[in-house]
Amino acid sequence: MPLLNERHGLTIDEGDLHDITRDKLKLYDEVILPSGEVHKKRRSTSNRAMNEAERAEFTTRALTLWSTWTGVPVDTLRKEATDE
């Protein structure tokens, strides 16, 4: 995350990145409020909410998205995630 913040002049934390990622990957249901405003009810990405295949797909899509933002290859991001 520090790389993303430094490269693009952002100040987002892990929670922000998680929410932004779910929005970009369209992992939400739209709820129409009585006012007519649309609210995004984000889906859970926890191990309890996703099976192994869904979790692997989410991880691959998220890493691909982050790779485009940071310029770091997906394989490098994946390796860094598993080394921690």
N, C-alpha and C positions, 0 to 999 in steps of 0.2 A: 504494500500500500504506500509506503513512503515514496517509491519510485513514481507511482501514479500521481501523487500529490505534487512532487517536485517537478515532474515533467509538464504538468498542465496547470500548475499554480492553484491546486485545490487544497481543501482542508477537510477531506472526508475521513470518517473512521470506518471500522469494519462493518458496523451496523448499516451505515449509509451505503457502503459498497454492496452489501447483501441486498438491500432494498432496491437499489438501482439495477443490479443484475437481474433480479426477479422481474422488474418492470420491463427491461430490455428484452428478456427472454419470454415475455408475456405469460409469466407464471402467476396469474391473478384471475379473479372473477370480478366482473364489474357489477356493482350494486347501485341501483338508482335510488337516491335518497328522495324523501317527499318533496324537497325543494327542486328536484329535477337534476341536481348535481350528481355526477358520476363518481363513485368511490371505488378505488381499487382494493379489493380484499386479497392480499397476497397469500399465495399458497405456501405451506410449510415445505421446507427442504430437509427436514430432519430425517434421520435414519428410520424413525417410526412411521413417517408419512410417505416415504418412497421405498419401493422395492429396490433391489440391487441394480437392476437394469435401468430403472428411472434415475437412480442416483448417479450411475456412471454416465448416462446421457447428459444430465444436468452439469456434472463436473466438466465433461468435454466441451459443452457449449459455453460454459462460464470461462474456462481457460482460453478458448478461442476468442471470445469477446475481449477479455483482459489483454490478450496478446496484441490485438489490434490497437488498443489504447496505449500500451506501454512500448510496443515495438520489440518485446522479448518473445522469442519463439515459444510455442506451446510446450514443446518437449522440455525446455528449460524451466518453465513455470511448473510443469508437472513434477519434474525432478526435485525442485526446491520444496514443493508442497510435501512430497513423501520423505524428504530428508529431515524435516523439522520434527 
